[in-house]
Amino acid sequence: MERLQKIIANSGYCSRRKAESLIAQGKVSVNGKQVTDLGVKVSPNDSIVVEGRALKQTEKEYILLYKPRGIITSTKDEKGRKTVVDLIQTNKRLYPVGRLDYDTSGLLLLTNDGNLTNLLIHPRHEIQKVYIAKIDQLVDPSLIKKLMQGVVIDGVKVKADRVKIKKMDKKKKTTIVELVIHDGKYHQVKKMFAAIGYTVAGLKREKFAFLDLSGLTAGEYRHLTTKEVKTLYSLIK
């Protein structure tokens, strides 16, 4: 038995938050009876109808996408811009696991497994992400160390798990920095650098947990293996 909103989200119909909203609005019924209580638990054998449509448990799909710059991390965009789901050929309704900014490239997971999504994006599970940032300045190594000591962004102190200067080009006056974090606040990497006086000119996510971009170029994607999915679940503390 699981909460109704979780069953709806796991089916790929919508996010858990949206499912809770639909339940509260009286747009969900179980075994022919309208349900508005968010605490209701159901079984896979129950008949669930959402907005007049019978809920079907769909096969789970897990995609690793090399997101290019200039693509929206969303399922749709009001301005008509291309989104990450436009890059993937599937008949299933997939959702991004977290987000990458419009001008940020790199590794992005998409899936219709709402349970795994919620687990991976929760900061308490400390899933590490590796970013490569390009700074159009020569960076002071002593300032970079402050990112591990902690900086305040939006009134909250955050720390990098690891930070390393990968390359410094004195002629071009640019610096490439590797940054590892385990949470994912809005514009976090850019704001962390801004807190020590630097502007990020380019940003790429190279790793999510143990997954990387090996074998892919920007815009390409692949399906996760069963072993990779099981390993992701095993990382949840």
Backbone as numpy.savetxt, mean C-alpha at the origin, in Angstrom:
# Nx Ny Nz CAx CAy CAz Cx Cy Cz
-16.71 -18.26 11.73 -17.55 -17.07 11.73 -16.66 -15.82 11.73
-16.99 -14.87 10.87 -16.23 -13.63 10.80 -17.18 -12.45 10.69
-16.70 -11.26 11.05 -17.54 -10.08 10.94 -17.97 -9.86 9.49
-19.20 -9.38 9.36 -19.80 -9.20 8.03 -18.95 -8.29 7.15
-18.48 -7.19 7.71 -17.71 -6.24 6.89 -16.40 -6.85 6.39
-15.83 -7.76 7.18 -14.60 -8.43 6.76 -14.87 -9.39 5.61
-16.00 -10.11 5.69 -16.37 -11.02 4.61 -16.59 -10.26 3.31
-17.25 -9.10 3.42 -17.50 -8.29 2.22 -16.20 -7.78 1.63
-15.30 -7.29 2.49 -14.01 -6.77 2.01 -13.16 -7.88 1.40
-13.17 -9.05 2.03 -12.36 -10.17 1.53 -12.87 -10.69 0.19
-14.13 -10.43 -0.09 -14.68 -10.87 -1.38 -14.18 -10.01 -2.53
-13.62 -8.83 -2.18 -13.15 -7.91 -3.21 -14.20 -6.92 -3.65
-15.36 -6.95 -3.00 -16.45 -6.04 -3.40 -16.07 -4.59 -3.15
-15.48 -4.33 -1.98 -15.07 -2.98 -1.61 -14.14 -3.07 -0.41
-13.69 -1.92 0.08 -12.83 -1.91 1.26 -13.66 -2.19 2.51
-12.99 -2.50 3.61 -13.73 -2.77 4.86 -14.46 -1.51 5.33
-13.81 -0.37 5.21 -14.45 0.88 5.64 -15.72 1.15 4.83
-15.64 0.92 3.52 -16.81 1.11 2.67 -17.90 0.10 3.05
-17.49 -1.13 3.35 -18.46 -2.17 3.74 -19.19 -1.76 5.02
-18.45 -1.19 5.97 -19.08 -0.73 7.22 -20.09 0.37 6.95
-19.76 1.24 6.00 -20.68 2.32 5.63 -21.95 1.75 5.00
-21.80 0.76 4.12 -22.95 0.15 3.46 -23.86 -0.56 4.46
-23.23 -1.22 5.44 -24.01 -1.91 6.48 -24.80 -0.89 7.28
-24.14 0.18 7.71 -24.79 1.21 8.51 -25.94 1.87 7.75
-25.83 1.93 6.43 -26.88 2.54 5.60 -28.02 1.57 5.30
-27.90 0.33 5.81 -28.95 -0.66 5.58 -28.95 -1.25 4.19
-27.79 -1.23 3.52 -27.71 -1.74 2.15 -27.19 -3.17 2.07
-27.14 -3.85 3.23 -26.65 -5.23 3.27 -27.67 -6.11 3.98
-27.91 -7.29 3.43 -28.81 -8.25 4.08 -28.11 -9.61 4.16
-28.44 -10.35 5.22 -27.91 -11.69 5.42 -29.08 -12.65 5.57
-29.12 -13.64 4.70 -30.19 -14.64 4.71 -31.57 -13.97 4.64
-31.64 -12.91 3.82 -32.91 -12.24 3.59 -33.28 -11.17 4.59
-32.45 -10.95 5.63 -32.75 -9.97 6.66 -31.75 -8.82 6.61
-32.28 -7.60 6.63 -31.42 -6.42 6.61 -30.57 -6.36 7.88
-29.28 -6.01 7.70 -28.35 -5.93 8.82 -27.76 -4.52 8.89
-27.79 -3.93 10.08 -27.19 -2.61 10.27 -26.18 -2.63 11.42
-26.05 -3.75 12.09 -25.14 -3.90 13.23 -23.76 -4.32 12.73
-22.73 -3.50 13.03 -21.38 -3.80 12.56 -20.74 -4.97 13.30
-21.38 -5.43 14.37 -20.82 -6.53 15.14 -21.30 -7.91 14.70
-22.18 -7.94 13.70 -22.73 -9.22 13.24 -21.66 -10.09 12.60
-21.66 -11.36 12.96 -20.73 -12.32 12.37 -21.49 -13.30 11.49
-20.88 -13.69 10.39 -21.52 -14.60 9.44 -20.55 -15.70 9.05
-21.08 -16.72 8.42 -20.25 -17.83 7.94 -20.23 -17.80 6.41
-19.29 -18.49 5.79 -19.22 -18.53 4.32 -20.47 -19.12 3.67
-21.26 -19.86 4.45 -22.47 -20.49 3.90 -23.68 -19.57 3.92
-23.58 -18.43 4.61 -24.70 -17.49 4.67 -24.88 -16.78 3.33
-26.13 -16.45 3.04 -26.45 -15.71 1.81 -26.35 -14.22 2.11
-25.40 -13.54 1.45 -25.16 -12.12 1.70 -25.46 -11.32 0.43
-26.27 -10.29 0.58 -26.62 -9.42 -0.55 -26.18 -8.00 -0.23
-25.40 -7.41 -1.11 -24.89 -6.05 -0.92 -25.40 -5.17 -2.06
-26.12 -4.11 -1.69 -26.69 -3.18 -2.69 -27.47 -3.93 -3.77
-28.21 -4.94 -3.33 -29.06 -5.68 -4.25 -28.37 -6.77 -5.04
-27.05 -6.96 -4.80 -26.30 -7.97 -5.53 -25.79 -9.05 -4.59
-25.99 -10.30 -5.00 -25.54 -11.42 -4.18 -24.01 -11.43 -4.14
-23.48 -11.54 -2.94 -22.03 -11.53 -2.78 -21.44 -12.88 -3.14
-20.44 -12.86 -3.96 -19.76 -14.09 -4.37 -18.31 -14.04 -3.90
-17.88 -15.13 -3.31 -16.49 -15.23 -2.89 -15.63 -15.51 -4.13
-14.80 -14.55 -4.48 -13.98 -14.69 -5.68 -12.60 -15.24 -5.33
-12.00 -15.84 -6.32 -10.64 -16.36 -6.13 -9.69 -15.21 -5.87
-8.79 -15.41 -4.92 -7.86 -14.34 -4.56 -6.77 -14.18 -5.63
-6.38 -12.94 -5.85 -5.34 -12.62 -6.82 -4.35 -11.65 -6.17
-3.07 -11.88 -6.42 -2.02 -11.07 -5.80 -1.05 -10.63 -6.89
-0.92 -9.31 -7.05 -0.10 -8.73 -8.12 1.02 -7.87 -7.55
2.22 -8.02 -8.10 3.34 -7.14 -7.80 3.57 -6.28 -9.03
3.35 -5.00 -8.90 3.46 -4.06 -10.02 4.67 -3.14 -9.84
5.39 -2.92 -10.94 6.43 -1.89 -10.95 5.73 -0.61 -11.43
5.28 0.18 -10.48 4.53 1.39 -10.82 5.43 2.46 -11.43
5.06 2.98 -12.60 5.83 4.08 -13.19 5.44 5.40 -12.53
6.23 6.42 -12.73 5.85 7.76 -12.31 4.69 8.24 -13.18
3.87 9.14 -12.64 2.78 9.70 -13.43 1.54 8.82 -13.49
1.43 7.88 -12.54 0.27 6.99 -12.47 -0.36 7.12 -11.08
-1.68 7.20 -11.03 -2.40 7.36 -9.77 -2.55 6.02 -9.06
-2.23 6.00 -7.76 -2.44 4.79 -6.97 -3.88 4.81 -6.45
-4.78 4.34 -7.30 -6.20 4.32 -6.98 -6.90 3.39 -7.96
-8.17 3.12 -7.70 -8.93 2.30 -8.65 -9.61 3.16 -9.70
-9.74 4.47 -9.43 -10.30 5.40 -10.41 -9.84 6.81 -10.07
-9.93 7.69 -11.05 -9.48 9.06 -10.84 -10.49 10.02 -11.45
-10.94 11.00 -10.65 -11.95 11.95 -11.11 -11.47 12.83 -12.25
-10.13 12.97 -12.36 -9.58 13.80 -13.44 -9.30 13.00 -14.70
-9.60 11.71 -14.65 -9.42 10.89 -15.85 -8.00 10.43 -16.10
-7.14 10.59 -15.09 -5.75 10.14 -15.26 -5.65 8.63 -15.12
-4.61 8.07 -15.71 -4.42 6.61 -15.66 -4.10 6.18 -14.24
-4.71 5.06 -13.83 -4.48 4.53 -12.49 -3.71 3.21 -12.57
-3.26 2.73 -11.41 -2.49 1.49 -11.38 -3.30 0.29 -11.87
-4.60 0.30 -11.64 -5.41 -0.85 -12.10 -5.55 -0.86 -13.62
-5.36 0.29 -14.26 -5.40 0.35 -15.73 -4.23 -0.40 -16.36
-3.18 -0.64 -15.57 -1.99 -1.31 -16.09 -2.09 -2.83 -16.02
-3.13 -3.33 -15.37 -3.24 -4.77 -15.10 -4.44 -5.38 -15.83
-4.21 -6.49 -16.48 -5.29 -7.20 -17.17 -5.86 -8.26 -16.22
-7.06 -8.04 -15.75 -7.72 -8.97 -14.84 -9.22 -8.74 -14.88
-9.99 -9.77 -14.54 -11.43 -9.61 -14.43 -11.86 -9.48 -12.98
-10.87 -9.37 -12.08 -11.16 -9.24 -10.65 -10.99 -7.78 -10.22
-11.67 -7.45 -9.13 -11.61 -6.08 -8.61 -10.47 -6.00 -7.61
-9.36 -5.42 -8.02 -8.17 -5.35 -7.17 -8.02 -3.97 -6.55
-7.37 -3.96 -5.38 -7.12 -2.71 -4.67 -5.64 -2.61 -4.32
-5.08 -1.40 -4.36 -3.67 -1.23 -3.97 -3.48 -1.49 -2.47
-2.34 -2.06 -2.13 -1.96 -2.24 -0.73 -1.15 -1.00 -0.34
-1.78 -0.05 0.34 -1.12 1.22 0.60 -1.12 2.08 -0.65
-0.14 2.99 -0.71 -0.11 3.88 -1.87 1.31 4.33 -2.17
1.49 4.72 -3.42 2.70 5.42 -3.85 2.23 6.72 -4.51
2.92 7.80 -4.26 2.52 9.09 -4.81 2.55 9.08 -6.34
1.85 10.03 -6.91 1.77 10.18 -8.38 3.15 10.21 -9.02
4.08 10.95 -8.40 5.42 11.11 -8.98 6.44 10.13 -8.40
5.97 9.11 -7.67 6.86 8.09 -7.10 6.69 6.79 -7.88
7.81 6.13 -8.16 7.76 4.86 -8.87 8.11 3.73 -7.92
7.99 2.50 -8.43 8.45 1.36 -7.65 7.42 0.32 -7.32
7.76 -0.50 -6.34 6.99 -1.70 -6.02 5.66 -1.38 -5.33
4.59 -1.90 -5.93 3.25 -1.74 -5.36 2.51 -3.07 -5.48
1.91 -3.49 -4.38 1.10 -4.70 -4.38 -0.36 -4.34 -4.60
-1.06 -5.19 -5.35 -2.51 -5.05 -5.53 -3.14 -6.41 -5.32
-4.31 -6.43 -4.69 -4.96 -7.70 -4.41 -6.44 -7.49 -4.11
-7.22 -8.58 -4.14 -8.60 -8.54 -3.67 -8.72 -9.24 -2.33
-7.60 -9.51 -1.69 -7.56 -10.11 -0.36 -7.54 -8.98 0.67
-8.74 -8.58 1.09 -8.85 -7.46 2.02 -8.20 -7.73 3.37
-8.23 -8.98 3.80 -7.64 -9.33 5.08 -6.13 -9.09 5.07
-5.46 -9.59 4.03 -4.02 -9.40 3.93 -3.67 -7.92 3.80
-4.45 -7.19 3.02 -4.21 -5.76 2.85 -4.21 -5.04 4.19
-5.25 -5.27 4.98 -5.36 -4.60 6.27 -4.20 -4.96 7.20
-3.75 -6.20 7.14 -2.64 -6.63 7.99 -1.33 -5.98 7.56
-1.11 -5.91 6.25 0.17 -5.39 5.75 0.32 -3.89 5.97
-0.77 -3.14 5.90 -0.66 -1.69 6.00 -0.70 -1.19 7.45
-1.04 -2.07 8.40 -1.09 -1.62 9.80 0.33 -1.45 10.33
0.65 -0.26 10.87 2.02 0.01 11.31 2.53 -0.93 12.41
1.64 -1.51 13.21 2.12 -2.36 14.30 2.79 -3.64 13.81
2.55 -4.00 12.54 3.16 -5.20 12.00 4.55 -4.94 11.42
4.91 -3.66 11.33 6.28 -3.24 10.99 6.84 -3.91 9.74
6.05 -3.87 8.66 6.53 -4.37 7.38 7.47 -3.33 6.78
8.71 -3.71 6.54 9.70 -2.75 6.05 9.56 -2.47 4.55
9.79 -1.21 4.20 9.82 -0.79 2.81 11.12 -0.04 2.57
11.75 -0.33 1.44 13.02 0.30 1.09 12.80 1.30 -0.04
13.21 2.54 0.20 13.07 3.61 -0.80 14.45 4.13 -1.21
14.53 4.54 -2.47 15.71 5.23 -2.98 15.29 6.65 -3.33
15.93 7.62 -2.67 15.59 9.03 -2.90 16.74 9.76 -3.58
16.39 10.57 -4.55 17.38 11.41 -5.21 17.22 12.84 -4.69
18.32 13.39 -4.20 18.32 14.76 -3.69 19.22 15.60 -4.58
18.69 16.70 -5.11 19.48 17.57 -5.98 20.34 18.54 -5.17
21.05 17.97 -4.20 22.00 18.70 -3.37 23.01 17.70 -2.83
24.13 18.21 -2.38 25.07 17.36 -1.67 24.60 17.31 -0.21
24.31 16.12 0.26 23.70 15.95 1.58 24.76 15.86 2.67
24.48 16.51 3.78 25.35 16.46 4.95 25.08 15.13 5.68
26.07 14.23 5.74 25.86 12.93 6.39 25.36 13.02 7.82
25.77 14.07 8.54 25.33 14.22 9.93 23.84 14.52 10.01
23.31 15.21 9.00 21.88 15.49 8.97 21.08 14.24 8.65
21.64 13.40 7.76 20.96 12.16 7.39 20.75 11.27 8.62
21.72 11.29 9.53 21.61 10.45 10.72 20.42 10.84 11.59
19.98 12.10 11.46 18.83 12.56 12.24 17.55 11.78 11.87
17.53 11.24 10.65 16.34 10.50 10.22 16.16 9.23 11.04
17.27 8.67 11.54 17.19 7.48 12.38 16.93 7.85 13.84
17.34 9.04 14.22 17.09 9.51 15.58 15.63 9.93 15.75
15.03 10.34 14.64 13.62 10.72 14.66 13.40 12.18 14.32
12.45 12.45 13.46 12.05 13.81 13.11 10.54 13.92 13.25
10.06 15.13 13.44 8.62 15.34 13.63 7.98 15.77 12.32
6.96 15.02 11.89 6.18 15.40 10.71 4.70 15.35 11.10
4.00 16.40 10.77 2.56 16.49 11.09 2.30 16.24 12.57
3.23 16.71 13.41 3.05 16.60 14.85 3.38 15.25 15.45
3.91 14.34 14.63 4.24 12.99 15.09 5.71 12.70 14.81
6.40 12.11 15.81 7.80 11.77 15.62 7.91 10.42 14.91
8.67 10.38 13.83 8.89 9.15 13.08 10.38 8.93 12.88
10.77 7.67 12.75 12.17 7.32 12.57 12.34 6.41 11.36
13.51 6.50 10.76 13.89 5.54 9.73 14.51 4.33 10.41
14.24 3.14 9.91 14.89 1.95 10.44 16.36 1.91 10.04
16.61 2.43 8.84 17.99 2.46 8.34 18.08 3.54 7.28
19.22 4.22 7.22 19.44 5.23 6.19 20.90 5.17 5.76
21.13 5.30 4.46 22.49 5.16 3.94 22.65 6.00 2.67
23.75 6.74 2.60 24.07 7.46 1.38 24.67 6.47 0.39
23.99 6.27 -0.74 24.44 5.29 -1.73 25.45 5.89 -2.70
25.23 7.15 -3.05 26.12 7.79 -4.03 26.03 9.30 -3.87
27.19 9.94 -3.98 27.24 11.39 -3.93 28.05 11.89 -5.11
27.44 12.66 -5.99 28.09 13.17 -7.19 28.40 14.66 -6.97
29.65 14.95 -6.65 30.03 16.33 -6.35 29.97 17.22 -7.58
30.17 16.63 -8.75 30.13 17.42 -9.99 28.70 17.85 -10.31
27.77 16.89 -10.22 26.37 17.20 -10.51 25.63 17.73 -9.28
26.28 17.66 -8.13 25.69 18.09 -6.85 24.37 17.36 -6.58
24.44 16.04 -6.64 23.27 15.21 -6.34 23.68 14.11 -5.35
22.71 13.62 -4.60 22.95 12.56 -3.64 21.84 11.52 -3.75
22.23 10.24 -3.74 21.27 9.14 -3.75 21.28 8.52 -2.34
20.11 8.47 -1.73 20.00 7.99 -0.35 19.02 6.81 -0.29
19.42 5.76 0.42 18.53 4.63 0.68 17.91 4.80 2.06
16.59 4.68 2.11 15.87 4.87 3.37 14.94 3.69 3.60
14.97 3.13 4.80 14.10 2.01 5.16 13.16 2.45 6.27
11.85 2.30 6.04 10.85 2.63 7.05 9.87 1.46 7.17
9.11 1.43 8.27 8.13 0.35 8.43 6.70 0.87 8.55
6.54 2.20 8.61 5.18 2.73 8.58 4.98 3.43 7.24
3.81 4.00 7.04 3.55 4.58 5.72 2.61 5.76 5.77
3.04 6.81 6.47 2.22 8.01 6.57 2.24 8.76 5.24
1.26 9.61 5.06 1.09 10.37 3.82 2.34 11.19 3.52
2.93 10.97 2.34 4.14 11.69 1.91 5.28 11.57 2.93
5.34 10.43 3.62 6.27 10.32 4.76 7.73 10.56 4.38
8.21 9.89 3.35 9.63 10.01 3.01 9.96 11.45 2.62
9.13 12.06 1.81 9.38 13.43 1.39 9.37 14.38 2.59
8.44 14.16 3.50 8.34 15.03 4.67 9.50 14.82 5.63
10.00 13.59 5.72 11.14 13.33 6.59 12.37 14.08 6.09
12.58 14.05 4.77 13.72 14.79 4.22 13.51 16.30 4.37
12.26 16.74 4.18 11.98 18.17 4.33 12.27 18.63 5.76
12.07 17.74 6.72 12.30 18.08 8.13 13.77 18.35 8.42
14.68 17.83 7.58 16.11 18.09 7.78 16.65 19.03 6.70
15.71 19.64 5.93 16.12 20.71 5.02 16.37 20.31 3.57
15.88 19.13 3.16 16.13 18.69 1.78 14.82 18.39 1.05
14.86 18.63 -0.27 13.71 18.34 -1.12 14.00 17.10 -1.96
13.09 16.16 -1.97 13.26 14.94 -2.75 12.91 15.22 -4.21
13.88 15.01 -5.10 13.66 15.25 -6.52 13.11 14.02 -7.23
13.42 12.85 -6.69 12.92 11.60 -7.29 12.86 10.53 -6.21
11.81 9.68 -6.28 11.63 8.67 -5.24 11.14 7.36 -5.85
11.75 6.28 -5.38 11.40 4.95 -5.88 11.36 3.96 -4.71
10.30 3.14 -4.65 10.25 2.08 -3.64 10.83 0.81 -4.27
11.92 0.33 -3.72 12.61 -0.82 -4.29 12.20 -2.15 -3.68
11.77 -2.12 -2.41 11.39 -3.37 -1.75 10.19 -3.17 -0.84
9.39 -4.22 -0.75 8.29 -4.27 0.21 8.44 -5.61 0.92
8.81 -5.58 2.20 9.16 -6.82 2.92 10.31 -7.50 2.18
10.13 -8.77 1.78 11.18 -9.51 1.07 11.03 -9.39 -0.45
9.99 -8.75 -0.92 9.71 -8.65 -2.35 10.49 -7.50 -2.98
10.97 -7.72 -4.21 11.67 -6.66 -4.93 11.20 -6.62 -6.38
11.85 -5.80 -7.18 11.43 -5.56 -8.56 12.22 -6.38 -9.59
12.90 -7.41 -9.14 13.73 -8.22 -10.04 12.93 -8.71 -11.25
13.51 -8.50 -12.44 12.90 -8.99 -13.67 11.83 -8.11 -14.26
11.53 -6.99 -13.62 10.47 -6.11 -14.10 11.01 -4.75 -14.51
10.38 -4.16 -15.50 10.65 -2.77 -15.85 9.38 -1.97 -15.56
9.49 -0.65 -15.54 8.36 0.20 -15.18 7.13 -0.11 -16.02
5.99 -0.32 -15.35 4.74 -0.64 -16.04 4.45 -2.13 -16.11
5.45 -2.97 -15.81 5.25 -4.42 -15.85 4.81 -4.94 -14.48
4.23 -6.14 -14.48 3.79 -6.74 -13.22 3.88 -8.26 -13.33
3.76 -8.90 -12.17 3.71 -10.36 -12.13 2.81 -10.80 -10.98
2.36 -12.05 -11.02 1.57 -12.60 -9.93 2.50 -13.15 -8.85
2.11 -12.96 -7.61 2.87 -13.56 -6.52 2.65 -15.08 -6.52
3.65 -15.80 -6.10 3.52 -17.25 -5.98 2.78 -17.57 -4.67
2.29 -18.80 -4.59 1.62 -19.23 -3.36 2.57 -19.13 -2.17
3.82 -19.48 -2.40 4.82 -19.41 -1.33 5.02 -17.98 -0.87
5.04 -17.02 -1.80 5.23 -15.61 -1.44 4.05 -15.09 -0.62
2.85 -15.50 -1.00 1.66 -15.07 -0.24 1.71 -15.63 1.17
2.05 -16.89 1.30 2.15 -17.51 2.63 3.22 -16.84 3.47
4.32 -16.45 2.82 5.40 -15.78 3.55 4.95 -14.41 4.03
4.18 -13.69 3.22 3.66 -12.40 3.66 2.79 -12.56 4.89
1.93 -13.57 4.89 1.08 -13.82 6.06 1.93 -14.18 7.27
3.02 -14.89 7.04 3.86 -15.33 8.17 4.61 -14.15 8.81
4.73 -13.03 8.09 5.45 -11.87 8.63 4.61 -11.09 9.63
3.31 -11.33 9.63 2.42 -10.58 10.52 2.67 -10.99 11.96
2.98 -10.02 12.80 3.33 -10.31 14.19 2.08 -10.44 15.05
